[in-house]
Amino acid sequence: MLELKILKVNHSGKDNAKELAPYIEKCDVFAIESACATEERAKEIESFWEYINSTSKSVARLKRELEEIKYFDITEEDPKQIEFQKQLDIELYKLRKPIIVLERFSRSEKELLEKEYENNSLDIRRLLLSGDIDGFVNVYWGRLKKERAADKKRDIHIAKNISQAEERIR
């Protein structure tokens, strides 16, 4: 039997990642979110983490290596989200937990979802700066609705993949 706990977490800052430590400690396998990952990308992430867990690096050395390998080119994300991911990686490594990625989209599904998440911040900013408050609100609200619909598609996809994940875990 698979016991599943779904945690709703703010992906921002070290402290939020540290709050996951008790859950990570109790689990056999930790499922991570990887927005719109393809099957190939999910397998890469899982095998990379399997490799990391098979090493005997110090946490300090792991941090340095992840900076060089995983985080070296991340510039568009919020620094607090990057802090969260770094701390989560450290917590997972300290407890040597294997991970599984529940998002395993086809390439075409991934592309369609990414279009729904496209951020038209330049258009929104232009509207705001020009004083078109109604236009700003309409565009912003439309973007939020698209993102919510995309989130719902991801959630449904993850739910469908849980039984397949149980097979892979066993």
VOPAGU-2260 file (C-alpha; in pm, 1 decimal, decimal comma):
REM VOPAGU-2260
SITE   aa  ch    i         X         Y         Z
SITE  MET   A    0       0,0       0,0       0,0
SITE  LEU   A    1     119,9     346,4     -86,0
SITE  GLU   A    2      73,7     610,2     180,7
SITE  LEU   A    3      76,3     953,7      27,3
SITE  LYS   A    4     106,2    1296,2     188,4
SITE  ILE   A    5      60,3    1599,5     -30,9
SITE  LEU   A    6     224,2    1907,5     110,7
SITE  LYS   A    7     127,5    2255,1      -1,6
SITE  VAL   A    8     440,3    2459,9      46,8
SITE  ASN   A    9     546,8    2810,8     -35,8
SITE  HIS   A   10     853,0    2756,3    -256,6
SITE  SER   A   11    1031,3    3056,4    -114,0
SITE  GLY   A   12    1326,0    3076,5     121,9
SITE  LYS   A   13    1535,0    2834,5     323,9
SITE  ASP   A   14    1298,4    2819,4     618,8
SITE  ASN   A   15    1011,9    2680,5     410,4
SITE  ALA   A   16    1241,9    2409,1     277,3
SITE  LYS   A   17    1365,8    2325,9     627,8
SITE  GLU   A   18    1003,9    2275,1     738,9
SITE  LEU   A   19     991,0    1976,2     502,3
SITE  ALA   A   20    1269,4    1791,1     688,6
SITE  PRO   A   21    1035,7    1594,3     922,2
SITE  TYR   A   22     830,9    1476,3     624,0
SITE  ILE   A   23    1140,7    1387,5     424,5
SITE  GLU   A   24    1276,0    1191,1     720,5
SITE  LYS   A   25     957,2     982,5     748,8
SITE  CYS   A   26     915,5     903,9     379,8
SITE  ASP   A   27    1067,6     626,0     173,8
SITE  VAL   A   28    1057,4     825,6    -151,0
SITE  PHE   A   29    1009,4    1198,7    -189,4
SITE  ALA   A   30     814,8    1323,4    -490,8
SITE  ILE   A   31     922,5    1660,5    -618,1
SITE  GLU   A   32     746,7    1911,9    -833,0
SITE  SER   A   33     913,2    1974,3   -1166,1
SITE  ALA   A   34     692,1    2205,1   -1366,3
SITE  CYS   A   35     592,6    2053,9   -1700,5
SITE  ALA   A   36     877,4    1801,3   -1702,0
SITE  THR   A   37     886,5    1556,2   -1989,5
SITE  GLU   A   38     934,3    1183,5   -1934,1
SITE  GLU   A   39    1298,2    1221,9   -2042,2
SITE  ARG   A   40    1359,8    1515,0   -1806,9
SITE  ALA   A   41    1195,8    1330,4   -1516,7
SITE  LYS   A   42    1426,8    1032,3   -1572,5
SITE  GLU   A   43    1731,2    1263,4   -1588,1
SITE  ILE   A   44    1637,7    1427,4   -1258,3
SITE  GLU   A   45    1577,4    1091,5   -1086,9
SITE  SER   A   46    1900,9     935,3   -1210,8
SITE  PHE   A   47    2101,9    1247,0   -1121,2
SITE  TRP   A   48    1961,3    1231,7    -769,0
SITE  GLU   A   49    2029,4     857,9    -749,2
SITE  TYR   A   50    2391,9     932,6    -839,0
SITE  ILE   A   51    2414,6    1211,9    -579,0
SITE  ASN   A   52    2280,1     979,6    -308,3
SITE  SER   A   53    2537,4     714,7    -398,0
SITE  THR   A   54    2827,2     950,4    -322,8
SITE  SER   A   55    2975,5    1035,6      13,3
SITE  LYS   A   56    3026,2    1408,2     -32,7
SITE  SER   A   57    3015,3    1653,7     250,9
SITE  VAL   A   58    2720,5    1891,9     248,0
SITE  ALA   A   59    2961,7    2179,4     176,3
SITE  ARG   A   60    3102,7    1995,6    -125,5
SITE  LEU   A   61    2753,7    1908,8    -248,5
SITE  LYS   A   62    2658,0    2277,4    -227,8
SITE  ARG   A   63    2962,3    2376,4    -435,6
SITE  GLU   A   64    2896,6    2109,4    -697,0
SITE  LEU   A   65    2527,5    2194,0    -726,2
SITE  GLU   A   66    2622,8    2560,1    -775,6
SITE  GLU   A   67    2840,4    2454,5   -1068,4
SITE  ILE   A   68    2600,6    2197,8   -1217,1
SITE  LYS   A   69    2243,9    2285,4   -1127,7
SITE  TYR   A   70    2224,1    2652,5   -1035,6
SITE  PHE   A   71    2495,0    2816,6   -1245,1
SITE  ASP   A   72    2264,2    2955,7   -1514,0
SITE  ILE   A   73    1942,5    3024,3   -1323,5
SITE  THR   A   74    1875,3    3395,0   -1355,5
SITE  GLU   A   75    1505,8    3433,4   -1433,6
SITE  GLU   A   76    1374,1    3277,8   -1113,9
SITE  ASP   A   77    1303,9    3457,0    -790,0
SITE  PRO   A   78    1612,3    3436,0    -561,6
SITE  LYS   A   79    1388,1    3316,0    -275,9
SITE  GLN   A   80    1271,4    3023,1    -492,0
SITE  ILE   A   81    1631,7    2934,6    -567,1
SITE  GLU   A   82    1710,6    2949,6    -192,7
SITE  PHE   A   83    1420,1    2712,4    -131,3
SITE  GLN   A   84    1540,6    2465,1    -395,3
SITE  LYS   A   85    1897,9    2471,2    -266,5
SITE  GLN   A   86    1787,7    2404,0      91,2
SITE  LEU   A   87    1548,3    2129,3     -22,4
SITE  ASP   A   88    1835,7    1961,2    -207,5
SITE  ILE   A   89    2047,2    1976,9     108,8
SITE  GLU   A   90    1768,2    1829,5     324,9
SITE  LEU   A   91    1710,7    1548,5      74,8
SITE  TYR   A   92    2083,8    1476,4      55,4
SITE  LYS   A   93    2137,5    1475,7     433,2
SITE  LEU   A   94    1858,1    1219,4     468,2
SITE  ARG   A   95    1960,4    1028,4     149,9
SITE  LYS   A   96    1607,2    1004,9      17,4
SITE  PRO   A   97    1541,1     896,2    -338,0
SITE  ILE   A   98    1314,0    1120,5    -540,3
SITE  ILE   A   99    1051,6    1062,7    -802,2
SITE  VAL   A  100     908,9    1314,9   -1045,4
SITE  LEU   A  101     534,1    1282,0   -1095,3
SITE  GLU   A  102     513,8    1516,9   -1392,1
SITE  ARG   A  103     596,0    1323,9   -1708,0
SITE  PHE   A  104     444,5    1509,8   -1998,9
SITE  SER   A  105     495,3    1442,0   -2366,0
SITE  ARG   A  106     687,4    1713,8   -2551,6
SITE  SER   A  107     369,1    1846,5   -2713,6
SITE  GLU   A  108     183,6    1855,6   -2379,5
SITE  LYS   A  109     479,7    2039,4   -2225,9
SITE  GLU   A  110     481,7    2299,4   -2502,9
SITE  LEU   A  111     106,9    2359,6   -2471,5
SITE  LEU   A  112     131,0    2401,5   -2095,2
SITE  GLU   A  113     427,3    2635,3   -2118,8
SITE  LYS   A  114     226,0    2857,6   -2353,6
SITE  GLU   A  115     -43,8    2880,1   -2086,1
SITE  TYR   A  116     221,4    2995,4   -1837,6
SITE  GLU   A  117     374,8    3252,6   -2072,0
SITE  ASN   A  118     417,5    3576,8   -1889,0
SITE  ASN   A  119     328,0    3889,7   -2081,7
SITE  SER   A  120     470,5    4117,9   -1813,8
SITE  LEU   A  121     587,8    4369,9   -2073,6
SITE  ASP   A  122     232,3    4413,9   -2203,1
SITE  ILE   A  123      95,1    4435,9   -1850,5
SITE  ARG   A  124     360,3    4686,0   -1746,5
SITE  ARG   A  125     301,3    4896,4   -2058,7
SITE  LEU   A  126     -70,9    4912,7   -1980,1
SITE  LEU   A  127      -4,8    5011,8   -1621,5
SITE  LEU   A  128     251,4    5277,0   -1712,8
SITE  SER   A  129      18,2    5425,6   -1973,7
SITE  GLY   A  130    -254,0    5459,4   -1710,3
SITE  ASP   A  131    -485,1    5201,2   -1868,8
SITE  ILE   A  132    -597,8    5050,1   -1539,8
SITE  ASP   A  133    -896,1    4865,4   -1694,3
SITE  GLY   A  134    -671,2    4713,2   -1960,2
SITE  PHE   A  135    -415,1    4619,1   -1696,2
SITE  VAL   A  136    -675,1    4449,0   -1477,2
SITE  ASN   A  137    -828,0    4261,1   -1773,9
SITE  VAL   A  138    -492,8    4134,7   -1903,6
SITE  TYR   A  139    -369,1    4047,3   -1554,5
SITE  TRP   A  140    -693,2    3865,5   -1467,5
SITE  GLY   A  141    -683,6    3677,1   -1799,2
SITE  ARG   A  142    -326,1    3568,3   -1729,8
SITE  LEU   A  143    -420,1    3447,3   -1380,9
SITE  LYS   A  144    -710,0    3242,2   -1524,1
SITE  LYS   A  145    -478,3    3081,7   -1782,5
SITE  GLU   A  146    -223,4    2995,7   -1514,1
SITE  ARG   A  147    -493,1    2848,2   -1289,1
SITE  ALA   A  148    -618,7    2631,4   -1577,1
SITE  ALA   A  149    -263,0    2514,9   -1643,4
SITE  ASP   A  150    -213,8    2435,8   -1272,5
SITE  LYS   A  151    -532,1    2228,5   -1278,9
SITE  LYS   A  152    -404,9    2031,1   -1581,1
SITE  ARG   A  153     -77,2    1965,1   -1399,4
SITE  ASP   A  154    -261,3    1851,9   -1084,8
SITE  ILE   A  155    -477,5    1609,2   -1284,7
SITE  HIS   A  156    -168,6    1476,5   -1463,0
SITE  ILE   A  157      12,1    1422,2   -1131,0
SITE  ALA   A  158    -289,9    1242,0    -983,0
SITE  LYS   A  159    -301,6    1007,6   -1282,7
SITE  ASN   A  160      69,0     933,0   -1246,2
SITE  ILE   A  161      54,2     831,3    -880,9
SITE  SER   A  162     -39,1     468,7    -956,1
SITE  GLN   A  163     241,7     447,5   -1213,0
SITE  ALA   A  164     476,1     599,5    -957,3
SITE  GLU   A  165     383,8     327,4    -710,5
SITE  GLU   A  166     488,5      66,1    -966,7
SITE  ARG   A  167     823,3     241,4   -1023,7
SITE  ILE   A  168     882,2     275,9    -648,5
SITE  ARG   A  169     821,7     -95,7    -588,8
